[in-house]
Amino acid sequence: MNVQPSCGSAPKTPGALPKTLRYFWAGSAATFCLILLIGEIERRMGFPYTHYNPLSFPLFGDLMEYMGPFQWLHSLVFFYNVPGKPLMFPLWTSVAYPPFSVVVLAALYSVASPVSLYLGIAAAWLTAAVLGVRHALLRDGIGATTALLFPLTLTLMSFPIARLLVEGNLELVLWTLTATGVWAYLRCCGLWPER
């Protein structure tokens, strides 16, 4: 697509990332590779699997941990599984999350497959985040390939995101809701750039 320059200005060619972002990108990649190398060294030294692999927790353990208690969500029993008054399986643990998180868990547990819903929310959030950063970079004149690879590789190399996904950690859903709320507030107040 040819865009005609306005007011006699030269056509704008796609640019590179600013130096600070390039350093951050390279540093993130180097750190990620270093973590993998250290993990491999510790594996060869005979360390336990849980020591060198930070993603060794039970798959979706945090998400599925509270399926039992939520059978009693709207009763007093829900609040009574404490060390002094333990309830038998499947109410195997008390809910450690604050009240708003309990609402989110209840919504996740209301479907046949909480894991599928969780992964769907996570995929939508991560896709929106990558595409949002890509859009902002394109808007600021960064080349299309760089604008996509920068957020995509950082997302794939992010240990917090990977660990949240593996554990089925509820914080990922809370981040999504918080980020959506902040974005909506900024848009509503006219503080979000429209260009």
Residue frames relative to the residue before (quaternion, step in Angstrom):
aa qw qx qy qz dx dy dz
M 1.0000 0.0000 0.0000 0.0000 0.00 0.00 0.00
N 0.2524 -0.7763 0.5620 0.1335 3.58 -0.77 1.02
V 0.1341 -0.7757 0.6140 0.0571 3.53 -0.84 1.03
Q 0.3524 -0.7498 0.5222 0.2024 3.54 -0.71 1.08
P 0.4381 -0.6857 0.5013 0.2942 3.61 -0.83 0.88
S 0.3129 -0.7519 0.5516 0.1801 3.55 -1.06 0.76
C 0.8500 0.1579 -0.1286 0.4857 3.56 -1.24 0.64
G 0.6780 -0.5349 0.2981 0.4066 3.56 1.01 0.74
S 0.4597 0.6779 -0.4661 0.3345 3.62 1.20 0.23
A 0.5551 -0.6059 0.4521 0.3470 3.56 -1.21 0.50
P 0.5731 -0.5782 0.4330 0.3870 3.62 -1.08 0.59
K 0.4117 -0.7183 0.5098 0.2338 3.55 -1.01 0.87
T 0.2047 -0.7709 0.5916 0.1174 3.58 -0.80 0.99
P 0.5997 -0.5755 0.3993 0.3869 3.59 -1.08 0.64
G 0.2555 -0.7945 0.5379 0.1189 3.56 -0.88 0.95
A 0.5641 -0.5722 0.4728 0.3618 3.51 -1.39 0.03
L 0.6475 -0.4848 0.4025 0.4286 3.54 -1.29 0.17
P 0.5658 -0.5624 0.4624 0.3870 3.59 -1.13 0.49
K 0.6750 -0.5357 0.3294 0.3860 3.56 -1.15 0.65
T 0.6460 0.5337 -0.3324 0.4329 3.61 0.90 -0.86
L 0.6805 0.4728 -0.2939 0.4764 3.58 0.94 -0.86
R 0.6167 0.5337 -0.3544 0.4575 3.61 1.05 -0.66
Y 0.6499 0.5043 -0.3124 0.4750 3.59 0.97 -0.84
F 0.6447 0.5187 -0.3171 0.4634 3.58 0.98 -0.86
W 0.6476 0.5228 -0.3066 0.4619 3.58 0.97 -0.89
A 0.6871 0.4717 -0.2796 0.4767 3.58 0.86 -0.99
G 0.6540 0.5151 -0.3140 0.4565 3.58 0.97 -0.82
S 0.6342 0.5259 -0.3250 0.4644 3.59 1.03 -0.79
A 0.6643 0.4986 -0.3007 0.4687 3.57 0.93 -0.89
A 0.6591 0.5029 -0.3127 0.4636 3.60 0.95 -0.86
T 0.6507 0.5120 -0.3130 0.4652 3.59 0.97 -0.81
F 0.6307 0.5343 -0.3232 0.4608 3.57 1.00 -0.84
C 0.6697 0.4868 -0.2936 0.4778 3.59 0.91 -0.90
L 0.6360 0.5293 -0.3261 0.4571 3.59 1.03 -0.78
I 0.6317 0.5267 -0.3277 0.4650 3.59 1.02 -0.81
L 0.6502 0.5052 -0.3155 0.4717 3.59 0.96 -0.86
L 0.6503 0.5205 -0.3135 0.4561 3.59 0.97 -0.85
I 0.6614 0.4967 -0.3073 0.4705 3.59 0.90 -0.90
G 0.6375 0.5286 -0.3251 0.4567 3.58 1.00 -0.81
E 0.6615 0.4993 -0.3033 0.4702 3.57 0.98 -0.82
I 0.6271 0.5221 -0.3341 0.4718 3.60 1.01 -0.76
E 0.6756 0.4850 -0.2988 0.4679 3.59 0.90 -0.89
R 0.6069 0.5423 -0.3552 0.4598 3.60 1.08 -0.66
R 0.6898 0.4776 -0.2785 0.4674 3.57 0.91 -0.92
M 0.6492 0.5107 -0.3145 0.4678 3.59 1.18 -0.52
G 0.5685 -0.6440 0.3609 0.3631 3.58 1.28 -0.10
F 0.3357 0.7373 -0.5179 0.2749 3.58 1.20 0.35
P 0.5810 -0.5680 0.4323 0.3911 3.61 -1.14 0.51
Y 0.6502 -0.5470 0.3757 0.3701 3.55 -1.17 0.68
T 0.6766 0.5038 -0.2964 0.4479 3.58 0.97 -0.85
H 0.6095 0.5675 -0.3555 0.4243 3.61 1.18 -0.38
Y 0.8020 0.3035 -0.1596 0.4891 3.59 0.77 -0.94
N 0.7094 0.3811 -0.2711 0.5273 3.60 1.20 -0.17
P 0.2545 -0.8083 0.5103 0.1470 3.61 -0.25 1.22
L 0.6737 0.4661 -0.2958 0.4913 3.59 1.27 -0.15
S 0.4153 0.7519 -0.4290 0.2795 3.58 1.20 0.50
F 0.4223 0.7026 -0.4761 0.3182 3.60 1.22 0.14
P 0.6510 -0.5047 0.3674 0.4319 3.61 -1.18 0.40
L 0.5410 -0.6499 0.4316 0.3141 3.56 -0.91 0.95
F 0.8471 -0.0262 -0.0563 0.5277 3.57 -0.75 1.18
G 0.2182 0.8243 -0.4960 0.1637 3.57 1.18 0.58
D 0.6713 0.5018 -0.3118 0.4476 3.60 0.88 -0.88
L 0.6637 0.5126 -0.3069 0.4501 3.56 0.99 -0.80
M 0.7671 0.3974 -0.2058 0.4596 3.58 0.80 -0.99
E 0.4608 0.7279 -0.4194 0.2863 3.58 1.28 -0.28
Y 0.7850 0.3645 -0.1682 0.4719 3.57 0.99 -0.79
M 0.2921 0.7690 -0.5209 0.2280 3.60 1.16 0.40
G 0.6492 0.5415 -0.3182 0.4290 3.59 0.97 -0.83
P 0.6973 0.4800 -0.3018 0.4385 3.62 0.65 -1.02
F 0.6669 0.5339 -0.3219 0.4081 3.58 0.98 -0.72
Q 0.4758 0.6222 -0.4626 0.4152 3.58 1.24 0.11
W 0.7492 0.3308 -0.1759 0.5462 3.58 1.24 -0.56
L 0.1739 0.8508 -0.4877 0.0899 3.60 1.20 0.48
H 0.7958 0.3010 -0.1582 0.5011 3.62 0.79 -0.91
S 0.6245 0.4873 -0.3688 0.4862 3.56 1.03 0.79
L 0.6527 -0.5223 0.3732 0.4023 3.57 -1.24 0.34
V 0.5524 0.6286 -0.3947 0.3795 3.58 1.12 -0.60
F 0.5528 0.6374 -0.3817 0.3774 3.58 1.11 -0.68
F 0.7572 0.3973 -0.1988 0.4788 3.60 1.02 -0.78
Y 0.6572 0.5822 -0.2913 0.3798 3.60 1.23 -0.14
N 0.5230 0.6250 -0.4461 0.3698 3.62 1.11 0.12
V 0.2406 0.7569 -0.5513 0.2555 3.54 0.24 1.34
P 0.7132 -0.4720 0.2758 0.4388 3.63 -1.16 0.42
G 0.6907 0.4860 -0.2944 0.4473 3.60 0.97 -0.75
K 0.7852 0.1810 -0.0895 0.5854 3.59 1.17 -0.56
P 0.0379 0.8448 -0.5333 0.0224 3.60 0.62 1.03
L 0.2730 -0.7397 0.5934 0.1616 3.53 -1.07 0.79
M 0.5487 -0.6450 0.4239 0.3213 3.54 -1.08 0.65
F 0.6903 -0.4349 0.3868 0.4297 3.52 -1.38 0.30
P 0.5794 -0.1352 -0.8023 -0.0485 1.67 -2.06 1.44
L 0.5019 0.6084 -0.4736 0.3920 3.63 1.12 0.26
W 0.0718 0.8872 -0.4513 0.0636 3.54 0.69 1.15
T 0.8101 0.0953 -0.0712 0.5740 3.61 1.13 -0.20
S 0.4627 -0.6501 0.5151 0.3130 3.54 -1.15 0.57
V 0.5316 -0.6422 0.4517 0.3178 3.57 -1.14 0.65
A 0.2695 -0.8105 0.5072 0.1150 3.54 -0.58 1.19
Y 0.5824 0.6130 -0.3731 0.3818 3.60 1.19 -0.32
P 0.5549 -0.6012 0.4538 0.3531 3.61 -1.19 0.50
P 0.7565 -0.4451 0.2262 0.4224 3.60 -1.21 0.39
F 0.6739 0.4923 -0.3354 0.4370 3.62 0.78 -0.86
S 0.6279 0.5318 -0.3336 0.4600 3.57 1.06 -0.72
V 0.5963 0.5617 -0.3598 0.4466 3.56 1.10 -0.65
V 0.6125 0.5375 -0.3387 0.4704 3.58 1.09 -0.74
V 0.6590 0.5014 -0.3058 0.4698 3.59 0.95 -0.88
L 0.6457 0.5115 -0.3213 0.4671 3.59 0.96 -0.86
A 0.6329 0.5316 -0.3381 0.4499 3.58 0.95 -0.83
A 0.6482 0.5063 -0.3202 0.4700 3.60 0.99 -0.78
L 0.6560 0.5036 -0.3137 0.4665 3.60 0.97 -0.82
Y 0.7078 0.4593 -0.2620 0.4685 3.58 0.96 -0.84
S 0.5670 0.6217 -0.3850 0.3791 3.59 1.22 -0.19
V 0.6742 0.4530 -0.2979 0.5015 3.61 1.25 -0.18
A 0.6730 -0.5215 0.3454 0.3946 3.56 -1.26 0.37
S 0.8029 0.1398 -0.0643 0.5760 3.60 1.03 -0.75
P 0.2455 -0.8001 0.5316 0.1302 3.60 -0.04 1.28
V 0.6205 0.5508 -0.3472 0.4371 3.60 1.05 -0.73
S 0.6557 0.5059 -0.3176 0.4617 3.60 0.93 -0.85
L 0.6520 0.4995 -0.3165 0.4745 3.59 0.96 -0.81
Y 0.6357 0.5319 -0.3184 0.4600 3.57 0.98 -0.88
L 0.6891 0.4725 -0.2818 0.4716 3.59 0.85 -0.96
G 0.6185 0.5401 -0.3402 0.4583 3.58 1.09 -0.67
I 0.6493 0.4975 -0.3064 0.4869 3.57 0.99 -0.87
A 0.6573 0.5147 -0.3098 0.4551 3.57 0.93 -0.91
A 0.6649 0.5007 -0.3093 0.4599 3.60 0.91 -0.90
A 0.6524 0.5086 -0.3185 0.4628 3.59 0.96 -0.83
W 0.6686 0.5062 -0.3010 0.4540 3.57 0.94 -0.90
L 0.6877 0.4759 -0.2897 0.4654 3.59 0.85 -0.94
T 0.6279 0.5225 -0.3343 0.4700 3.59 1.03 -0.75
A 0.6601 0.5005 -0.3074 0.4682 3.58 0.93 -0.89
A 0.6487 0.5201 -0.3218 0.4529 3.59 0.98 -0.81
V 0.6695 0.4900 -0.3011 0.4702 3.59 0.88 -0.94
L 0.6988 0.4632 -0.2801 0.4676 3.58 0.85 -0.93
G 0.6179 0.5433 -0.3464 0.4506 3.59 1.09 -0.62
V 0.6591 0.4743 -0.3052 0.4975 3.58 0.96 -0.85
R 0.6219 0.5388 -0.3417 0.4540 3.59 0.98 -0.80
H 0.6572 0.5154 -0.3082 0.4555 3.58 0.91 -0.93
A 0.6611 0.5067 -0.3063 0.4609 3.58 0.95 -0.89
L 0.6641 0.4979 -0.3098 0.4638 3.59 0.98 -0.82
L 0.6355 0.5155 -0.3276 0.4723 3.59 1.00 -0.80
R 0.6396 0.5375 -0.3138 0.4511 3.56 1.00 -0.87
D 0.7223 0.4153 -0.2361 0.5002 3.56 1.12 -0.68
G 0.6547 -0.5834 0.2950 0.3794 3.57 1.23 0.40
I 0.4467 0.6691 -0.4760 0.3553 3.61 1.19 0.31
G 0.5836 -0.6108 0.4152 0.3376 3.59 -1.05 0.76
A 0.6398 -0.5860 0.3475 0.3556 3.58 -1.10 0.76
T 0.6680 0.5046 -0.3123 0.4491 3.62 0.89 -0.88
T 0.6740 0.4820 -0.2863 0.4811 3.57 0.89 -0.95
A 0.6461 0.5414 -0.3194 0.4330 3.57 0.97 -0.87
L 0.6875 0.4391 -0.2824 0.5048 3.60 1.14 -0.53
L 0.6953 0.4973 -0.2892 0.4309 3.59 0.82 -0.98
F 0.6010 0.5887 -0.3651 0.3986 3.61 1.00 -0.75
P 0.7570 0.3507 -0.2503 0.4913 3.68 0.56 -0.95
L 0.6272 0.5609 -0.3484 0.4132 3.59 1.04 -0.71
T 0.6970 0.4563 -0.2814 0.4762 3.60 0.83 -0.93
L 0.6348 0.5202 -0.3418 0.4579 3.60 0.99 -0.73
T 0.6307 0.5213 -0.3312 0.4698 3.58 1.05 -0.73
L 0.6864 0.4890 -0.2859 0.4560 3.59 0.89 -0.91
M 0.7175 0.4333 -0.2478 0.4859 3.59 1.11 -0.66
S 0.5273 0.6602 -0.4061 0.3480 3.60 1.24 -0.15
F 0.3688 -0.7473 0.5121 0.2083 3.58 -0.53 1.17
P 0.6469 0.5175 -0.3637 0.4259 3.68 0.81 -0.78
I 0.6570 0.4985 -0.3245 0.4631 3.60 0.93 -0.83
A 0.6619 0.5104 -0.3137 0.4506 3.59 0.87 -0.93
R 0.6812 0.4837 -0.3052 0.4570 3.57 0.89 -0.86
L 0.6157 0.5382 -0.3514 0.4558 3.60 0.99 -0.74
L 0.6722 0.5037 -0.2991 0.4528 3.58 0.93 -0.89
V 0.6729 0.5049 -0.2991 0.4504 3.57 0.87 -0.96
E 0.7225 0.4283 -0.2478 0.4829 3.58 0.94 -0.87
G 0.3464 -0.7070 0.5301 0.3149 3.59 1.14 -0.51
N 0.2205 0.8296 -0.4856 0.1653 3.54 1.12 0.74
L 0.5015 -0.7016 0.4331 0.2621 3.54 -0.87 1.02
E 0.5293 0.6493 -0.4161 0.3538 3.60 1.13 -0.47
L 0.5880 0.5782 -0.3811 0.4180 3.60 1.07 -0.59
V 0.6527 0.4891 -0.3105 0.4882 3.59 1.01 -0.79
L 0.6541 0.5086 -0.3179 0.4609 3.58 0.99 -0.81
W 0.6003 0.5371 -0.3565 0.4734 3.59 1.06 -0.69
T 0.6487 0.5341 -0.3154 0.4409 3.55 0.92 -0.94
L 0.6918 0.4711 -0.2806 0.4699 3.56 0.84 -0.97
T 0.6503 0.5137 -0.3159 0.4620 3.59 0.99 -0.81
A 0.6665 0.4963 -0.3050 0.4651 3.58 0.89 -0.93
T 0.6402 0.5173 -0.3229 0.4671 3.58 1.00 -0.80
G 0.6547 0.5173 -0.3061 0.4584 3.58 1.00 -0.82
V 0.6493 0.5046 -0.3124 0.4757 3.59 0.97 -0.87
W 0.6491 0.5154 -0.3126 0.4641 3.57 0.94 -0.92
A 0.6713 0.4970 -0.3044 0.4579 3.60 0.88 -0.93
Y 0.6395 0.5231 -0.3254 0.4599 3.59 1.00 -0.79
L 0.6750 0.4914 -0.2990 0.4621 3.58 0.88 -0.92
R 0.6415 0.5100 -0.3244 0.4723 3.58 1.01 -0.77
C 0.6588 0.5255 -0.3032 0.4449 3.56 0.95 -0.94
C 0.7387 0.4089 -0.2212 0.4880 3.58 0.98 -0.86
G 0.5092 -0.6721 0.4114 0.3460 3.60 1.25 0.05
L 0.4873 0.6788 -0.4219 0.3518 3.59 1.22 0.41
W 0.6001 0.5517 -0.3611 0.4528 3.59 1.27 -0.17
P 0.4680 -0.6940 0.4546 0.3044 3.64 -0.73 0.96
E 0.3036 -0.7831 0.5255 0.1357 3.56 -0.88 0.98
R 0.5193 0.6821 -0.4169 0.3021 3.60 1.16 -0.35
